[in-house]
Amino acid sequence: MKVIVVKDQAAGGKEGYKVFKDALDNGAKVFGLATGSTPITTYKEIINSDLDFSNCTSVNLDEYVGIAPDNEQSYKYFMQTNLFNDKPFKESFLPNGLASDPEAEVKRYDKVIDEHPIDLQILGLGRNGHIGFNEPGTSRDVTTHVVDLTESTIEANSRFFASENDVPKQAFSMGLASIMKSKHLLLEAFGENKADAVKGMIEGPDTVDLPASILQNHPNVTVVIDEAAASKLSKKY
């Protein structure tokens, strides 16, 4: 696990951009993408660059259940607004939040991942240590699945909605087994409220109680964190 500590999220975005550029320069064709506030600065750096993804494929980590793709709170809308409108990919895959048969949608998305092995997957980190929507206690063997979101995740995501009651209670998510198949993982975390999760992920035991600790078992992980998120680590990086 390569750990890079930067001053703030803006500097973290520049480091994340370097990882994307290096992957693209070395032949990466499939990029696993994440949503939320964490990757925003990396996406901004990409938008302002000359990187070209027109021959590449993107596969997103997750999508809310019950939200249409054109809804401003959908992850499809987020990706269009924050990356795809400026940096289009040859093809882009996200789970279908309106799928009438969730079990069939899970199987479809597993097939997408199998047919498009991910070269670089970007991840955020939840305050409870979740990656994707894989909450504490999630089996390490699970692939794409429907997740019942925890109260802490619903609360954290409520800032994007008019009220907490509007936050969807379920999501489709790549599973931990799906994520671990990616050739290179880039995890970003910023802010003091991520410090406990960062410490557990890097220095704590490998436990299902903190899903991100599974990354200790992956052969190629780059972690980009700011000083606040790194504040509880026992050693300097």
PyRosetta script that sets phi, psi and omega in degrees:
from pyrosetta import init, pose_from_sequence

init()
pose = pose_from_sequence("MKVIVVKDQAAGGKEGYKVFKDALDNGAKVFGLATGSTPITTYKEIINSDLDFSNCTSVNLDEYVGIAPDNEQSYKYFMQTNLFNDKPFKESFLPNGLASDPEAEVKRYDKVIDEHPIDLQILGLGRNGHIGFNEPGTSRDVTTHVVDLTESTIEANSRFFASENDVPKQAFSMGLASIMKSKHLLLEAFGENKADAVKGMIEGPDTVDLPASILQNHPNVTVVIDEAAASKLSKKY")
pose.set_psi(1, 116.9)
pose.set_omega(1, 177.7)
pose.set_phi(2, -92.0)
pose.set_psi(2, 121.4)
pose.set_omega(2, -176.8)
pose.set_phi(3, -110.4)
pose.set_psi(3, 124.9)
pose.set_omega(3, 178.7)
pose.set_phi(4, -117.8)
pose.set_psi(4, 120.2)
pose.set_omega(4, 179.3)
pose.set_phi(5, -104.6)
pose.set_psi(5, 127.2)
pose.set_omega(5, -178.2)
pose.set_phi(6, -121.8)
pose.set_psi(6, 171.2)
pose.set_omega(6, -176.1)
pose.set_phi(7, -68.5)
pose.set_psi(7, -45.5)
pose.set_omega(7, -174.0)
pose.set_phi(8, -154.6)
pose.set_psi(8, -178.3)
pose.set_omega(8, -175.3)
pose.set_phi(9, -65.4)
pose.set_psi(9, -33.9)
pose.set_omega(9, 178.6)
pose.set_phi(10, -61.3)
pose.set_psi(10, -43.6)
pose.set_omega(10, 177.0)
pose.set_phi(11, -67.3)
pose.set_psi(11, -34.2)
pose.set_omega(11, 177.2)
pose.set_phi(12, -63.1)
pose.set_psi(12, -37.0)
pose.set_omega(12, 177.3)
pose.set_phi(13, -62.0)
pose.set_psi(13, -37.3)
pose.set_omega(13, 178.4)
pose.set_phi(14, -66.9)
pose.set_psi(14, -39.2)
pose.set_omega(14, 177.6)
pose.set_phi(15, -67.8)
pose.set_psi(15, -41.4)
pose.set_omega(15, 177.8)
pose.set_phi(16, -61.7)
pose.set_psi(16, -40.4)
pose.set_omega(16, 177.3)
pose.set_phi(17, -59.3)
pose.set_psi(17, -42.4)
pose.set_omega(17, 180.0)
pose.set_phi(18, -59.0)
pose.set_psi(18, -38.8)
pose.set_omega(18, -179.9)
pose.set_phi(19, -66.1)
pose.set_psi(19, -42.9)
pose.set_omega(19, 177.2)
pose.set_phi(20, -62.5)
pose.set_psi(20, -45.2)
pose.set_omega(20, -178.6)
pose.set_phi(21, -62.2)
pose.set_psi(21, -44.1)
pose.set_omega(21, -179.8)
pose.set_phi(22, -62.5)
pose.set_psi(22, -41.6)
pose.set_omega(22, 178.7)
pose.set_phi(23, -62.5)
pose.set_psi(23, -46.0)
pose.set_omega(23, -179.1)
pose.set_phi(24, -64.0)
pose.set_psi(24, -42.7)
pose.set_omega(24, 179.7)
pose.set_phi(25, -62.9)
pose.set_psi(25, -25.9)
pose.set_omega(25, -177.9)
pose.set_phi(26, -102.3)
pose.set_psi(26, 21.2)
pose.set_omega(26, 169.2)
pose.set_phi(27, 94.8)
pose.set_psi(27, 6.3)
pose.set_omega(27, 178.0)
pose.set_phi(28, -61.2)
pose.set_psi(28, 137.2)
pose.set_omega(28, -178.9)
pose.set_phi(29, -120.6)
pose.set_psi(29, -21.5)
pose.set_omega(29, -177.2)
pose.set_phi(30, -122.5)
pose.set_psi(30, 123.6)
pose.set_omega(30, -177.1)
pose.set_phi(31, -118.2)
pose.set_psi(31, 123.8)
pose.set_omega(31, 173.9)
pose.set_phi(32, -85.7)
pose.set_psi(32, 128.1)
pose.set_omega(32, -172.4)
pose.set_phi(33, -117.3)
pose.set_psi(33, 155.2)
pose.set_omega(33, -179.0)
pose.set_phi(34, -125.7)
pose.set_psi(34, 161.7)
pose.set_omega(34, 178.0)
pose.set_phi(35, -116.4)
pose.set_psi(35, -172.5)
pose.set_omega(35, -179.0)
pose.set_phi(36, 95.4)
pose.set_psi(36, 179.6)
pose.set_omega(36, -174.9)
pose.set_phi(37, -73.7)
pose.set_psi(37, -23.7)
pose.set_omega(37, -173.3)
pose.set_phi(38, -62.5)
pose.set_psi(38, -50.3)
pose.set_omega(38, -175.3)
pose.set_phi(39, -81.4)
pose.set_psi(39, 1.1)
pose.set_omega(39, -173.7)
pose.set_phi(40, -54.7)
pose.set_psi(40, -45.8)
pose.set_omega(40, -176.0)
pose.set_phi(41, -69.1)
pose.set_psi(41, -33.3)
pose.set_omega(41, 175.6)
pose.set_phi(42, -65.1)
pose.set_psi(42, -44.5)
pose.set_omega(42, 178.8)
pose.set_phi(43, -63.1)
pose.set_psi(43, -37.0)
pose.set_omega(43, 178.2)
pose.set_phi(44, -63.7)
pose.set_psi(44, -41.5)
pose.set_omega(44, 177.8)
pose.set_phi(45, -62.8)
pose.set_psi(45, -39.9)
pose.set_omega(45, 178.5)
pose.set_phi(46, -64.7)
pose.set_psi(46, -45.4)
pose.set_omega(46, -179.9)
pose.set_phi(47, -58.8)
pose.set_psi(47, -38.4)
pose.set_omega(47, -176.9)
pose.set_phi(48, -84.4)
pose.set_psi(48, 7.6)
pose.set_omega(48, -178.3)
pose.set_phi(49, -106.9)
pose.set_psi(49, -178.9)
pose.set_omega(49, 175.6)
pose.set_phi(50, -101.3)
pose.set_psi(50, 16.8)
pose.set_omega(50, 177.5)
pose.set_phi(51, -62.7)
pose.set_psi(51, 140.4)
pose.set_omega(51, -176.3)
pose.set_phi(52, -123.2)
pose.set_psi(52, 117.4)
pose.set_omega(52, -179.3)
pose.set_phi(53, -107.5)
pose.set_psi(53, 16.5)
pose.set_omega(53, -173.3)
pose.set_phi(54, -67.5)
pose.set_psi(54, -15.7)
pose.set_omega(54, 174.8)
pose.set_phi(55, -108.1)
pose.set_psi(55, 16.8)
pose.set_omega(55, -175.7)
pose.set_phi(56, -115.4)
pose.set_psi(56, 165.6)
pose.set_omega(56, 179.0)
pose.set_phi(57, -118.0)
pose.set_psi(57, 142.1)
pose.set_omega(57, 173.3)
pose.set_phi(58, -116.0)
pose.set_psi(58, 144.5)
pose.set_omega(58, 177.7)
pose.set_phi(59, -132.3)
pose.set_psi(59, 117.1)
pose.set_omega(59, -176.1)
pose.set_phi(60, -86.2)
pose.set_psi(60, 152.9)
pose.set_omega(60, -178.0)
pose.set_phi(61, -65.7)
pose.set_psi(61, -40.0)
pose.set_omega(61, -166.4)
pose.set_phi(62, -163.4)
pose.set_psi(62, 171.5)
pose.set_omega(62, 175.8)
pose.set_phi(63, -160.0)
pose.set_psi(63, 144.4)
pose.set_omega(63, 176.3)
pose.set_phi(64, -64.5)
pose.set_psi(64, 146.9)
pose.set_omega(64, 172.3)
pose.set_phi(65, -82.9)
pose.set_psi(65, 132.6)
pose.set_omega(65, 173.0)
pose.set_phi(66, 90.8)
pose.set_psi(66, 7.9)
pose.set_omega(66, 179.6)
pose.set_phi(67, -115.9)
pose.set_psi(67, 132.5)
pose.set_omega(67, -179.3)
pose.set_phi(68, -73.1)
pose.set_psi(68, 151.7)
pose.set_omega(68, -178.8)
pose.set_phi(69, -57.9)
pose.set_psi(69, -29.8)
pose.set_omega(69, -178.9)
pose.set_phi(70, -90.1)
pose.set_psi(70, 1.8)
pose.set_omega(70, 174.3)
pose.set_phi(71, -69.7)
pose.set_psi(71, 135.5)
pose.set_omega(71, -175.7)
pose.set_phi(72, -61.9)
pose.set_psi(72, -19.1)
pose.set_omega(72, 179.3)
pose.set_phi(73, -95.7)
pose.set_psi(73, -1.6)
pose.set_omega(73, 178.6)
pose.set_phi(74, -74.2)
pose.set_psi(74, 155.6)
pose.set_omega(74, 178.8)
pose.set_phi(75, -74.7)
pose.set_psi(75, -25.3)
pose.set_omega(75, 172.7)
pose.set_phi(76, -61.6)
pose.set_psi(76, -47.4)
pose.set_omega(76, 178.9)
pose.set_phi(77, -62.1)
pose.set_psi(77, -42.2)
pose.set_omega(77, 178.4)
pose.set_phi(78, -57.3)
pose.set_psi(78, -47.1)
pose.set_omega(78, -177.4)
pose.set_phi(79, -65.9)
pose.set_psi(79, -40.8)
pose.set_omega(79, 177.7)
pose.set_phi(80, -59.6)
pose.set_psi(80, -46.3)
pose.set_omega(80, -174.8)
pose.set_phi(81, -71.2)
pose.set_psi(81, -39.1)
pose.set_omega(81, -170.9)
pose.set_phi(82, -99.2)
pose.set_psi(82, -4.8)
pose.set_omega(82, 178.4)
pose.set_phi(83, -153.7)
pose.set_psi(83, -56.3)
pose.set_omega(83, -167.3)
pose.set_phi(84, -64.7)
pose.set_psi(84, -34.3)
pose.set_omega(84, -179.9)
pose.set_phi(85, -61.5)
pose.set_psi(85, -31.5)
pose.set_omega(85, -179.4)
pose.set_phi(86, -98.3)
pose.set_psi(86, -32.8)
pose.set_omega(86, -178.1)
pose.set_phi(87, -129.1)
pose.set_psi(87, 79.2)
pose.set_omega(87, -178.3)
pose.set_phi(88, -70.2)
pose.set_psi(88, 147.3)
pose.set_omega(88, 173.9)
pose.set_phi(89, -102.0)
pose.set_psi(89, 160.2)
pose.set_omega(89, 177.2)
pose.set_phi(90, -57.9)
pose.set_psi(90, -44.2)
pose.set_omega(90, 174.3)
pose.set_phi(91, -150.0)
pose.set_psi(91, 146.7)
pose.set_omega(91, -177.5)
pose.set_phi(92, -133.0)
pose.set_psi(92, 131.1)
pose.set_omega(92, -178.0)
pose.set_phi(93, -114.9)
pose.set_psi(93, 135.2)
pose.set_omega(93, 170.0)
pose.set_phi(94, -138.9)
pose.set_psi(94, 152.9)
pose.set_omega(94, 171.9)
pose.set_phi(95, -60.8)
pose.set_psi(95, 150.5)
pose.set_omega(95, 178.5)
pose.set_phi(96, -90.9)
pose.set_psi(96, 106.0)
pose.set_omega(96, -177.3)
pose.set_phi(97, -64.7)
pose.set_psi(97, -18.9)
pose.set_omega(97, -179.1)
pose.set_phi(98, -102.1)
pose.set_psi(98, 14.1)
pose.set_omega(98, -179.2)
pose.set_phi(99, -55.8)
pose.set_psi(99, 129.5)
pose.set_omega(99, -178.7)
pose.set_phi(100, -75.1)
pose.set_psi(100, -23.0)
pose.set_omega(100, 179.6)
pose.set_phi(101, -123.1)
pose.set_psi(101, 92.4)
pose.set_omega(101, -176.2)
pose.set_phi(102, -57.1)
pose.set_psi(102, -37.1)
pose.set_omega(102, -178.9)
pose.set_phi(103, -64.9)
pose.set_psi(103, -40.8)
pose.set_omega(103, 177.9)
pose.set_phi(104, -67.4)
pose.set_psi(104, -36.3)
pose.set_omega(104, 179.0)
pose.set_phi(105, -66.2)
pose.set_psi(105, -39.2)
pose.set_omega(105, 176.1)
pose.set_phi(106, -59.0)
pose.set_psi(106, -45.6)
pose.set_omega(106, -180.0)
pose.set_phi(107, -65.6)
pose.set_psi(107, -39.8)
pose.set_omega(107, 178.2)
pose.set_phi(108, -60.2)
pose.set_psi(108, -43.2)
pose.set_omega(108, -175.4)
pose.set_phi(109, -73.4)
pose.set_psi(109, -34.2)
pose.set_omega(109, 173.1)
pose.set_phi(110, -59.1)
pose.set_psi(110, -39.0)
pose.set_omega(110, 179.6)
pose.set_phi(111, -67.6)
pose.set_psi(111, -39.6)
pose.set_omega(111, 176.0)
pose.set_phi(112, -56.3)
pose.set_psi(112, -46.6)
pose.set_omega(112, -177.9)
pose.set_phi(113, -67.0)
pose.set_psi(113, -40.1)
pose.set_omega(113, 179.2)
pose.set_phi(114, -65.4)
pose.set_psi(114, -36.0)
pose.set_omega(114, -177.7)
pose.set_phi(115, -83.6)
pose.set_psi(115, -13.7)
pose.set_omega(115, 179.3)
pose.set_phi(116, -132.5)
pose.set_psi(116, 73.3)
pose.set_omega(116, -179.4)
pose.set_phi(117, -54.8)
pose.set_psi(117, 129.8)
pose.set_omega(117, -171.8)
pose.set_phi(118, -82.4)
pose.set_psi(118, 125.4)
pose.set_omega(118, 178.5)
pose.set_phi(119, -80.5)
pose.set_psi(119, -44.7)
pose.set_omega(119, 178.8)
pose.set_phi(120, -135.7)
pose.set_psi(120, 125.7)
pose.set_omega(120, 179.0)
pose.set_phi(121, -117.4)
pose.set_psi(121, 122.1)
pose.set_omega(121, 174.5)
pose.set_phi(122, -91.7)
pose.set_psi(122, 140.5)
pose.set_omega(122, -177.5)
pose.set_phi(123, -132.3)
pose.set_psi(123, 145.6)
pose.set_omega(123, 163.9)
pose.set_phi(124, -98.3)
pose.set_psi(124, -178.2)
pose.set_omega(124, -177.8)
pose.set_phi(125, -136.9)
pose.set_psi(125, 122.1)
pose.set_omega(125, 177.6)
pose.set_phi(126, -74.8)
pose.set_psi(126, 160.2)
pose.set_omega(126, 179.2)
pose.set_phi(127, -61.5)
pose.set_psi(127, -28.0)
pose.set_omega(127, 178.1)
pose.set_phi(128, -93.7)
pose.set_psi(128, 10.9)
pose.set_omega(128, 177.5)
pose.set_phi(129, 88.1)
pose.set_psi(129, 10.0)
pose.set_omega(129, -179.4)
pose.set_phi(130, -77.1)
pose.set_psi(130, 150.5)
pose.set_omega(130, 171.1)
pose.set_phi(131, -127.6)
pose.set_psi(131, 140.0)
pose.set_omega(131, -162.5)
pose.set_phi(132, 59.2)
pose.set_psi(132, -138.9)
pose.set_omega(132, 171.5)
pose.set_phi(133, -110.4)
pose.set_psi(133, 31.2)
pose.set_omega(133, 178.1)
pose.set_phi(134, -83.7)
pose.set_psi(134, 100.0)
pose.set_omega(134, -173.9)
pose.set_phi(135, -81.1)
pose.set_psi(135, 164.8)
pose.set_omega(135, 176.9)
pose.set_phi(136, -51.3)
pose.set_psi(136, 135.7)
pose.set_omega(136, -178.5)
pose.set_phi(137, 94.9)
pose.set_psi(137, -7.8)
pose.set_omega(137, -179.7)
pose.set_phi(138, -65.3)
pose.set_psi(138, 136.1)
pose.set_omega(138, 178.2)
pose.set_phi(139, -61.4)
pose.set_psi(139, 142.3)
pose.set_omega(139, 178.4)
pose.set_phi(140, -71.3)
pose.set_psi(140, -17.1)
pose.set_omega(140, -174.3)
pose.set_phi(141, -93.0)
pose.set_psi(141, -5.5)
pose.set_omega(141, -172.0)
pose.set_phi(142, -74.9)
pose.set_psi(142, 142.4)
pose.set_omega(142, 173.2)
pose.set_phi(143, -101.4)
pose.set_psi(143, -145.4)
pose.set_omega(143, -179.7)
pose.set_phi(144, -58.8)
pose.set_psi(144, 138.4)
pose.set_omega(144, -177.8)
pose.set_phi(145, -156.7)
pose.set_psi(145, 166.1)
pose.set_omega(145, 173.3)
pose.set_phi(146, -91.5)
pose.set_psi(146, 128.9)
pose.set_omega(146, -174.2)
pose.set_phi(147, -111.9)
pose.set_psi(147, 135.5)
pose.set_omega(147, 167.1)
pose.set_phi(148, -86.5)
pose.set_psi(148, 115.3)
pose.set_omega(148, -174.4)
pose.set_phi(149, -71.0)
pose.set_psi(149, 141.6)
pose.set_omega(149, 178.7)
pose.set_phi(150, -76.0)
pose.set_psi(150, 163.2)
pose.set_omega(150, 179.5)
pose.set_phi(151, -61.0)
pose.set_psi(151, -37.1)
pose.set_omega(151, -178.8)
pose.set_phi(152, -67.5)
pose.set_psi(152, -35.6)
pose.set_omega(152, 178.1)
pose.set_phi(153, -71.4)
pose.set_psi(153, -41.9)
pose.set_omega(153, 176.8)
pose.set_phi(154, -60.4)
pose.set_psi(154, -43.6)
pose.set_omega(154, 178.7)
pose.set_phi(155, -62.5)
pose.set_psi(155, -44.0)
pose.set_omega(155, -178.8)
pose.set_phi(156, -63.7)
pose.set_psi(156, -36.0)
pose.set_omega(156, -177.8)
pose.set_phi(157, -85.2)
pose.set_psi(157, -8.6)
pose.set_omega(157, -175.8)
pose.set_phi(158, -66.5)
pose.set_psi(158, -20.3)
pose.set_omega(158, -179.9)
pose.set_phi(159, -65.3)
pose.set_psi(159, -18.2)
pose.set_omega(159, 179.1)
pose.set_phi(160, -90.0)
pose.set_psi(160, -5.8)
pose.set_omega(160, -175.0)
pose.set_phi(161, -119.5)
pose.set_psi(161, 165.0)
pose.set_omega(161, 179.7)
pose.set_phi(162, -62.3)
pose.set_psi(162, -37.0)
pose.set_omega(162, 176.6)
pose.set_phi(163, -152.3)
pose.set_psi(163, 164.2)
pose.set_omega(163, -179.8)
pose.set_phi(164, -61.5)
pose.set_psi(164, -29.6)
pose.set_omega(164, -180.0)
pose.set_phi(165, -65.9)
pose.set_psi(165, -20.9)
pose.set_omega(165, -178.8)
pose.set_phi(166, -84.5)
pose.set_psi(166, -12.5)
pose.set_omega(166, -178.0)
pose.set_phi(167, -71.2)
pose.set_psi(167, 128.8)
pose.set_omega(167, 176.7)
pose.set_phi(168, -57.4)
pose.set_psi(168, 149.8)
pose.set_omega(168, -177.2)
pose.set_phi(169, -97.3)
pose.set_psi(169, -6.9)
pose.set_omega(169, 179.0)
pose.set_phi(170, -136.8)
pose.set_psi(170, 160.1)
pose.set_omega(170, 176.0)
pose.set_phi(171, -150.5)
pose.set_psi(171, 152.1)
pose.set_omega(171, 164.7)
pose.set_phi(172, -83.0)
pose.set_psi(172, 139.0)
pose.set_omega(172, 179.4)
pose.set_phi(173, -146.0)
pose.set_psi(173, 140.2)
pose.set_omega(173, 164.1)
pose.set_phi(174, -53.9)
pose.set_psi(174, 141.7)
pose.set_omega(174, 175.7)
pose.set_phi(175, -84.4)
pose.set_psi(175, 173.3)
pose.set_omega(175, 179.1)
pose.set_phi(176, -62.2)
pose.set_psi(176, -37.5)
pose.set_omega(176, 178.4)
pose.set_phi(177, -65.1)
pose.set_psi(177, -37.3)
pose.set_omega(177, 177.9)
pose.set_phi(178, -63.2)
pose.set_psi(178, -47.2)
pose.set_omega(178, -178.1)
pose.set_phi(179, -62.0)
pose.set_psi(179, -42.1)
pose.set_omega(179, -175.4)
pose.set_phi(180, -69.2)
pose.set_psi(180, -15.0)
pose.set_omega(180, 176.9)
pose.set_phi(181, -76.7)
pose.set_psi(181, -15.7)
pose.set_omega(181, -179.9)
pose.set_phi(182, -64.5)
pose.set_psi(182, 143.9)
pose.set_omega(182, -176.5)
pose.set_phi(183, -70.5)
pose.set_psi(183, -34.6)
pose.set_omega(183, -178.7)
pose.set_phi(184, -140.2)
pose.set_psi(184, 132.1)
pose.set_omega(184, 178.8)
pose.set_phi(185, -112.4)
pose.set_psi(185, 130.6)
pose.set_omega(185, 174.5)
pose.set_phi(186, -115.8)
pose.set_psi(186, 111.0)
pose.set_omega(186, 178.5)
pose.set_phi(187, -107.8)
pose.set_psi(187, 130.8)
pose.set_omega(187, 177.6)
pose.set_phi(188, -118.4)
pose.set_psi(188, 142.2)
pose.set_omega(188, 176.7)
pose.set_phi(189, -151.4)
pose.set_psi(189, 132.4)
pose.set_omega(189, -175.7)
pose.set_phi(190, -135.8)
pose.set_psi(190, 139.0)
pose.set_omega(190, 175.2)
pose.set_phi(191, 105.4)
pose.set_psi(191, 150.8)
pose.set_omega(191, -177.0)
pose.set_phi(192, -63.5)
pose.set_psi(192, -28.3)
pose.set_omega(192, -178.8)
pose.set_phi(193, -70.5)
pose.set_psi(193, -7.7)
pose.set_omega(193, 175.3)
pose.set_phi(194, -100.2)
pose.set_psi(194, -1.3)
pose.set_omega(194, -171.9)
pose.set_phi(195, -62.4)
pose.set_psi(195, -41.2)
pose.set_omega(195, -179.9)
pose.set_phi(196, -65.8)
pose.set_psi(196, -42.4)
pose.set_omega(196, 179.9)
pose.set_phi(197, -66.2)
pose.set_psi(197, -39.2)
pose.set_omega(197, 178.0)
pose.set_phi(198, -62.7)
pose.set_psi(198, -45.1)
pose.set_omega(198, 179.7)
pose.set_phi(199, -60.9)
pose.set_psi(199, -44.7)
pose.set_omega(199, 179.3)
pose.set_phi(200, -64.6)
pose.set_psi(200, -38.2)
pose.set_omega(200, -179.2)
pose.set_phi(201, -65.8)
pose.set_psi(201, -40.7)
pose.set_omega(201, -173.3)
pose.set_phi(202, -92.2)
pose.set_psi(202, -42.1)
pose.set_omega(202, -170.5)
pose.set_phi(203, -114.8)
pose.set_psi(203, -11.2)
pose.set_omega(203, -177.0)
pose.set_phi(204, -84.5)
pose.set_psi(204, 179.8)
pose.set_omega(204, 176.4)
pose.set_phi(205, -69.6)
pose.set_psi(205, 155.4)
pose.set_omega(205, 174.6)
pose.set_phi(206, -78.7)
pose.set_psi(206, 104.7)
pose.set_omega(206, -171.3)
pose.set_phi(207, -142.2)
pose.set_psi(207, 146.3)
pose.set_omega(207, 176.9)
pose.set_phi(208, -66.7)
pose.set_psi(208, -15.3)
pose.set_omega(208, 178.8)
pose.set_phi(209, -71.3)
pose.set_psi(209, -18.2)
pose.set_omega(209, 175.6)
pose.set_phi(210, -133.8)
pose.set_psi(210, 91.1)
pose.set_omega(210, -170.4)
pose.set_phi(211, -50.9)
pose.set_psi(211, -37.8)
pose.set_omega(211, -176.2)
pose.set_phi(212, -66.3)
pose.set_psi(212, -16.0)
pose.set_omega(212, 178.8)
pose.set_phi(213, -65.2)
pose.set_psi(213, -16.8)
pose.set_omega(213, 176.4)
pose.set_phi(214, -61.6)
pose.set_psi(214, -23.6)
pose.set_omega(214, -178.1)
pose.set_phi(215, -64.7)
pose.set_psi(215, -17.7)
pose.set_omega(215, 175.5)
pose.set_phi(216, -60.7)
pose.set_psi(216, -20.2)
pose.set_omega(216, -177.1)
pose.set_phi(217, -95.8)
pose.set_psi(217, -1.3)
pose.set_omega(217, -178.0)
pose.set_phi(218, -91.4)
pose.set_psi(218, 141.0)
pose.set_omega(218, -175.1)
pose.set_phi(219, -76.4)
pose.set_psi(219, -12.6)
pose.set_omega(219, -174.6)
pose.set_phi(220, -146.9)
pose.set_psi(220, 88.3)
pose.set_omega(220, -178.7)
pose.set_phi(221, -124.9)
pose.set_psi(221, 130.7)
pose.set_omega(221, 171.8)
pose.set_phi(222, -113.3)
pose.set_psi(222, 124.9)
pose.set_omega(222, 179.7)
pose.set_phi(223, -111.1)
pose.set_psi(223, 123.9)
pose.set_omega(223, 176.7)
pose.set_phi(224, -115.2)
pose.set_psi(224, 116.8)
pose.set_omega(224, -177.5)
pose.set_phi(225, -134.5)
pose.set_psi(225, 152.1)
pose.set_omega(225, 175.3)
pose.set_phi(226, -89.6)
pose.set_psi(226, 174.2)
pose.set_omega(226, -175.3)
pose.set_phi(227, -60.3)
pose.set_psi(227, -35.9)
pose.set_omega(227, -179.8)
pose.set_phi(228, -66.2)
pose.set_psi(228, -43.6)
pose.set_omega(228, 179.3)
pose.set_phi(229, -68.6)
pose.set_psi(229, -25.5)
pose.set_omega(229, -179.2)
pose.set_phi(230, -89.5)
pose.set_psi(230, 1.0)
pose.set_omega(230, -167.6)
pose.set_phi(231, -65.4)
pose.set_psi(231, -20.2)
pose.set_omega(231, -178.6)
pose.set_phi(232, -103.8)
pose.set_psi(232, 3.3)
pose.set_omega(232, 176.7)
pose.set_phi(233, -69.3)
pose.set_psi(233, 143.6)
pose.set_omega(233, -175.6)
pose.set_phi(234, -81.8)
pose.set_psi(234, -16.0)
pose.set_omega(234, 177.8)
pose.set_phi(235, -128.3)
pose.set_psi(235, 160.5)
pose.set_omega(235, 178.9)
pose.set_phi(236, -89.0)
pose.set_psi(236, 142.3)
pose.set_omega(236, 179.1)
pose.set_phi(237, -118.1)
pose.dump_pdb("model.pdb")
